[in-house]
Amino acid sequence: MNKIQMVDLKGQYEGIKNRVDRSIQEVIDSSAFINGAQVKEFQKNLENYLGVKHVIPCANGTDALQIAMMGLGLKPGDEVITADFTFAATVEVIALLNLTPVLVDVDSETFNIDIEAVKQAITPKTKAIIPVHLFGQCANMEVIMEIAEAHNLYVIEDNAQGIGAEYTYSNGKKQKSGTIGHVASTSFFPSKNLGCYGDGGAVFTNNDDLAHTIRGIVNHGMYKRYHHDVVGVNSRLDSIQAAVLDAKLPHLDAYNKARRNAARKYNKAFINHDKIETPKMANGCNNICDHCDCHVFHQYTLKVKGVDRDALVKYLNSKDIPCGVYYPIPLHKQKAYANSKYNDANFKVTNQLIKEVISLPMHTELDDEQIEYITNNFLEFINE
């Protein structure tokens, strides 16, 4: 059996090696390392894949979030509602812009932002909502957009973990994650479902004026060289990373299908176990159908009940099985973002999740032998 990786980037590379190597060599031969033809080509191809009018590449996913908020013209003191149970980058950029983060609890099954908590958090100072498509599943965007429209709020999708996922509306209409809100951000960090070989990110929007503003922001506020029309940053996706991403993009649906297939096998191994709660899909499609893109499993995250989760992590590691706890500390308890306004009683779900969640290896190269080894050892500990 091959060594189990949390994310097997080397194995994935072997499958596309010739295309990737050729694409990188083309960049080197052209020496157009910044804003080369590969960046424009990838941008166009990703727009077509997503069905969105504008993709603006940038240096990383955190920058993408910050630039999206800068483009919307949010002002210091404006309140931005987002989920307590997620990676810190989401709230980090809110604080960097001197906006006011308002953290709310999440849904106990999907781990995505809790709709009722969002409603209760809205004040006259609220200007935006940032739903995070956590672990690869869309937040409840139909209702979030209805709330935003009713209160004249912006919606910024944090799509760092959800690229390729589809959201299904109540009428059956489907739409790619990251194309529903007023603007969205994504990350191309190497471990993402669509990842480059360094840092990278992008902003998506269907708004022409907003896209124009953002294109200036990513390039020092310039539309014409040495003419700085808006306050900007230096955040560009380099040509080599764009070449890698463009080589991978045609495989993204197949990669996501492979992830769903691995998740289905995990679920089958853990079915009906009273101490294990496997991932739940918002639309109730918990069979993880091949034709359903509602979840792209950036992480396979389950919950364990009545189990010493930290001891389980140590046991799996002793068996050479990597695993992760995403996330061990809620944002409202992080030193950088702690605030006396937060009442711990309002974060009951998050405070429970941090004790129960565990993520197992998830990537495109997982094989049946590895999954069987992982699940057998997992169950051996659980059943002791």
matplotlib code that plots the C-alpha trace (Angstrom):
import matplotlib.pyplot as plt

x = [0.0, 1.2, 1.9, -1.3, -1.2, -3.7, -3.4, -1.5, -0.3, 2.6, 0.3, -2.1, 0.8, 2.0, -1.4, -1.0, 2.8, 3.3, 0.7, 1.9, 5.6, 4.9, 2.8, 5.4, 8.1, 6.0, 6.0, 9.8, 10.4, 8.2, 9.7, 6.3, 6.2, 3.6, 0.4, 1.4, -0.8, -1.4, -3.1, -5.6, -6.3, -6.9, -9.2, -11.3, -11.5, -12.5, -15.2, -16.6, -16.5, -18.2, -20.6, -19.6, -18.9, -15.7, -12.8, -10.1, -7.0, -4.9, -2.1, -3.9, -7.3, -6.9, -6.1, -9.2, -11.4, -9.8, -10.0, -13.6, -14.5, -12.3, -14.2, -17.5, -16.4, -17.0, -16.1, -14.4, -17.0, -19.3, -20.4, -19.8, -21.5, -19.7, -19.4, -17.6, -16.6, -14.1, -10.4, -9.3, -8.6, -12.3, -12.4, -8.8, -9.5, -12.5, -10.3, -7.5, -9.9, -11.1, -14.5, -16.4, -16.6, -19.9, -19.5, -22.5, -23.0, -23.3, -25.7, -25.0, -25.3, -23.8, -21.3, -22.3, -23.6, -26.8, -29.6, -31.5, -28.3, -27.7, -31.1, -30.7, -27.2, -28.4, -28.2, -28.4, -24.6, -24.6, -23.4, -22.4, -22.7, -19.9, -21.2, -18.3, -18.9, -17.2, -15.5, -16.9, -20.7, -22.6, -24.2, -28.0, -27.5, -31.1, -32.2, -29.1, -29.7, -33.3, -32.1, -29.5, -32.1, -34.5, -31.9, -29.9, -26.7, -23.9, -23.1, -19.5, -19.1, -16.0, -15.6, -12.0, -13.1, -16.1, -14.9, -16.9, -19.8, -23.3, -26.1, -29.6, -32.5, -35.9, -37.2, -34.5, -32.3, -28.6, -25.7, -22.0, -20.8, -19.1, -21.4, -24.5, -23.5, -22.6, -18.9, -16.9, -13.4, -11.5, -8.1, -5.8, -3.6, -2.0, -4.3, -7.5, -9.7, -8.2, -4.8, -1.6, 2.0, 2.3, -0.1, -3.0, -6.5, -9.3, -12.4, -15.6, -18.5, -21.2, -21.2, -19.3, -18.6, -17.4, -15.1, -13.6, -12.9, -11.4, -9.1, -7.6, -7.3, -5.2, -2.7, -1.8, -5.0, -3.8, -5.7, -3.0, 0.6, 1.6, -2.0, -3.4, -7.1, -8.1, -6.3, -4.9, -2.6, 0.0, -1.8, -1.3, -1.5, 1.8, 1.9, 3.5, 0.7, -1.9, -0.4, -0.6, -4.2, -5.2, -3.7, -5.8, -9.1, -10.3, -9.8, -11.7, -15.0, -13.2, -11.2, -14.4, -16.0, -13.1, -13.5, -17.2, -16.4, -14.0, -16.5, -19.2, -16.8, -16.1, -19.8, -20.5, -17.8, -19.3, -23.0, -25.3, -22.6, -24.0, -20.7, -20.1, -22.0, -21.0, -21.2, -24.8, -25.8, -28.1, -30.4, -30.7, -28.8, -26.6, -26.0, -23.5, -24.7, -22.2, -24.5, -24.8, -22.3, -23.8, -20.7, -17.1, -15.5, -12.5, -12.5, -14.2, -15.2, -17.3, -18.3, -17.5, -19.8, -18.8, -15.2, -11.9, -11.3, -7.8, -6.8, -8.3, -6.1, -3.0, -4.0, -4.5, -1.2, 0.5, -0.9, 0.6, -2.9, -2.8, -5.9, -6.9, -9.1, -10.7, -11.1, -10.0, -10.7, -13.7, -12.9, -14.8, -12.3, -9.2, -7.1, -7.0, -10.8, -12.1, -14.7, -16.8, -19.9, -19.8, -22.0, -20.7, -24.3, -24.8, -22.2, -23.6, -23.1, -19.6, -18.5, -19.7, -18.2, -14.7, -14.8, -16.2, -15.0, -12.2, -11.2, -9.8, -7.5, -9.3, -7.8, -8.1, -5.6, -7.2, -7.6, -9.7, -6.8, -6.0, -9.6, -10.1, -7.0, -8.1, -11.7, -10.7, -8.3, -10.8, -13.4, -11.0, -10.4, -14.1, -15.2, -12.7]
y = [0.0, 3.5, 5.9, 7.7, 11.4, 13.9, 15.5, 13.6, 16.4, 14.4, 11.6, 14.1, 15.7, 12.4, 12.1, 15.5, 15.8, 16.3, 19.0, 20.8, 20.6, 21.8, 24.8, 25.9, 25.6, 27.9, 30.6, 30.3, 30.4, 33.6, 35.1, 36.8, 35.9, 38.6, 39.1, 36.7, 35.1, 32.2, 34.4, 35.7, 32.3, 30.8, 33.7, 33.2, 29.4, 29.7, 32.3, 29.8, 26.9, 28.9, 30.7, 34.0, 37.3, 38.3, 36.4, 38.6, 36.6, 37.7, 36.5, 34.4, 33.7, 36.0, 38.9, 38.0, 38.4, 41.7, 43.0, 42.1, 44.1, 47.0, 46.9, 47.2, 50.4, 49.2, 51.8, 51.5, 50.6, 48.8, 45.5, 42.3, 39.0, 35.8, 32.3, 31.6, 28.1, 28.6, 29.5, 32.9, 34.4, 35.2, 37.4, 38.5, 40.7, 42.2, 43.4, 44.5, 46.9, 48.3, 46.8, 45.3, 41.5, 40.0, 36.3, 33.9, 30.2, 27.5, 24.7, 21.5, 19.3, 21.2, 23.3, 26.4, 29.7, 29.5, 31.4, 32.4, 33.6, 35.8, 37.4, 38.1, 39.7, 42.3, 45.9, 49.3, 49.1, 45.8, 46.2, 42.7, 38.9, 36.5, 32.9, 30.3, 27.3, 25.1, 21.8, 22.0, 22.5, 25.6, 27.6, 28.3, 31.0, 31.3, 32.4, 34.5, 36.5, 37.0, 38.4, 40.6, 42.0, 42.7, 44.6, 46.1, 44.2, 42.9, 39.1, 38.1, 34.3, 32.8, 30.0, 29.0, 25.4, 25.1, 25.6, 23.3, 22.8, 23.6, 25.2, 23.9, 26.4, 25.4, 25.4, 23.0, 25.6, 25.0, 27.5, 27.2, 28.3, 31.7, 33.1, 33.8, 36.6, 40.1, 39.1, 36.0, 35.0, 31.8, 30.3, 28.3, 27.1, 23.8, 21.6, 23.1, 21.2, 23.4, 24.2, 25.7, 25.1, 28.1, 30.8, 32.1, 33.3, 35.0, 37.2, 36.5, 38.8, 39.4, 43.2, 45.0, 48.2, 46.2, 44.1, 47.3, 48.6, 45.3, 45.1, 48.4, 47.4, 44.3, 46.3, 49.2, 51.0, 51.5, 51.2, 53.1, 52.7, 55.3, 56.6, 55.5, 56.0, 54.0, 52.9, 49.5, 46.6, 44.5, 41.2, 39.4, 35.7, 35.0, 33.3, 30.0, 29.5, 30.4, 27.8, 25.1, 26.0, 26.0, 22.6, 21.3, 23.1, 20.5, 17.8, 19.7, 17.9, 14.5, 15.4, 16.4, 13.2, 11.2, 13.0, 12.2, 8.6, 8.4, 10.1, 7.6, 4.7, 6.4, 6.8, 3.1, 2.0, 4.1, 3.6, 3.3, 3.6, 5.2, 7.0, 8.4, 11.0, 11.2, 14.4, 15.6, 17.3, 20.3, 18.9, 15.5, 13.6, 11.7, 8.9, 11.2, 10.6, 10.9, 13.3, 15.6, 18.4, 19.8, 18.8, 18.6, 17.4, 19.7, 18.0, 14.8, 15.9, 13.8, 14.0, 11.4, 11.1, 9.8, 9.3, 10.8, 12.7, 13.8, 10.2, 9.1, 11.5, 10.2, 6.6, 7.2, 9.0, 6.0, 3.9, 6.4, 7.8, 11.6, 13.4, 16.9, 18.9, 21.8, 23.8, 23.4, 26.9, 29.0, 32.5, 34.2, 32.6, 33.5, 36.2, 38.4, 38.5, 38.0, 40.6, 41.1, 41.5, 37.8, 35.5, 32.0, 30.8, 32.0, 29.6, 26.3, 24.4, 25.7, 25.0, 21.4, 20.9, 21.8, 18.8, 16.3, 17.0, 15.1, 15.2, 12.1, 12.0, 13.4, 13.8, 12.6, 9.7, 7.8, 4.1, 1.3, -0.3, 3.0, 3.8, 0.3, 0.7, 4.1, 3.0, -0.3, 1.5, 4.2, 1.7, -0.4, 2.6, 3.6, 0.1, -0.5]
z = [0.0, -0.8, 2.0, 3.0, 2.6, 3.9, 0.4, -2.3, -4.6, -6.0, -7.1, -8.7, -10.5, -12.0, -13.8, -15.6, -15.6, -19.3, -19.6, -16.5, -17.5, -21.0, -19.7, -17.2, -19.9, -22.2, -19.5, -19.0, -22.8, -23.1, -19.9, -19.4, -15.7, -14.7, -16.5, -19.3, -21.8, -19.4, -16.9, -19.5, -20.8, -17.4, -16.5, -19.6, -19.1, -15.5, -16.4, -18.9, -16.4, -13.7, -15.9, -14.4, -16.3, -14.5, -12.9, -11.6, -10.6, -7.6, -5.4, -2.8, -1.3, 1.6, -0.7, -2.8, 0.3, 1.2, -2.4, -2.7, 0.4, -0.8, -4.1, -2.4, -0.7, 2.9, 5.5, 8.9, 11.5, 9.0, 10.4, 8.5, 9.6, 9.1, 10.6, 13.8, 12.7, 9.9, 9.1, 10.5, 7.0, 6.7, 9.8, 9.5, 6.4, 8.0, 10.9, 8.6, 6.9, 10.3, 9.6, 12.5, 12.4, 13.8, 14.3, 14.4, 15.0, 12.4, 11.4, 13.3, 10.2, 7.3, 9.4, 7.3, 8.7, 10.6, 8.9, 12.1, 13.7, 10.7, 11.0, 14.6, 14.1, 11.6, 12.9, 11.2, 10.9, 9.0, 5.5, 4.4, 5.0, 4.2, 4.0, 3.9, 1.7, 4.4, 3.5, 0.0, 0.5, -0.4, 2.4, 2.0, -0.6, -1.7, 1.8, 2.4, -0.8, 0.2, 3.6, 1.9, -0.5, 2.4, 4.3, 1.4, 2.3, 0.2, 0.0, -0.3, -0.9, 0.7, -1.9, -0.9, -0.2, -2.6, -6.2, -8.5, -6.1, -7.2, -5.3, -5.9, -5.5, -4.2, -7.8, -9.0, -10.7, -10.2, -10.0, -9.3, -6.0, -6.1, -8.7, -6.6, -4.3, -5.3, -5.3, -4.3, -3.5, -3.8, -3.0, -5.2, -2.3, -3.4, -1.2, -2.6, -5.1, -7.8, -6.5, -8.0, -7.0, -4.8, -3.7, -5.9, -5.7, -7.6, -7.2, -9.1, -9.9, -12.5, -11.8, -14.6, -12.5, -9.5, -11.8, -13.2, -9.7, -8.6, -11.6, -10.6, -6.9, -7.6, -9.6, -7.3, -8.3, -11.9, -15.1, -17.0, -15.9, -13.3, -13.1, -9.7, -9.8, -6.7, -3.6, -4.5, -3.5, -5.3, -5.7, -9.0, -10.0, -11.7, -15.1, -13.9, -11.4, -14.0, -16.3, -13.7, -12.9, -16.5, -16.9, -14.0, -14.7, -17.4, -14.7, -11.9, -12.3, -12.4, -9.3, -7.4, -8.6, -7.2, -3.9, -3.7, -4.5, -1.6, 0.7, -0.3, 0.6, 4.0, 4.6, 3.8, 6.2, 9.0, 8.3, 11.3, 13.9, 17.0, 17.8, 14.3, 12.4, 8.8, 6.7, 5.9, 2.7, 2.8, 0.1, 1.9, -0.8, 1.6, -0.8, -2.5, -6.0, -8.9, -10.7, -7.7, -7.3, -4.1, -2.1, -3.5, -0.2, 0.2, 3.5, 4.7, 8.1, 10.5, 14.1, 16.8, 19.9, 23.3, 22.0, 23.1, 19.8, 20.7, 21.6, 18.3, 16.5, 18.3, 17.6, 13.8, 13.6, 15.3, 12.4, 9.9, 9.1, 8.9, 10.0, 11.0, 13.3, 11.4, 13.6, 17.2, 18.5, 17.4, 16.1, 19.0, 21.4, 19.4, 21.1, 18.1, 17.7, 21.2, 22.2, 25.3, 23.2, 22.4, 24.6, 24.6, 24.9, 21.3, 19.9, 21.2, 18.0, 17.3, 20.9, 20.5, 17.0, 18.1, 20.5, 18.0, 14.4, 12.7, 9.1, 7.3, 4.3, 1.2, -2.2, -5.8, -5.4, -2.5, -3.4, -2.0, -0.1, 1.7, 2.5, 3.9, 6.1, 7.3, 8.2, 9.8, 12.1, 12.8, 13.8, 15.8, 18.1, 18.2, 19.1, 21.9]

ax = plt.figure().add_subplot(projection="3d")
ax.plot(x, y, z, "-o")
ax.set_aspect("equal")
plt.show()
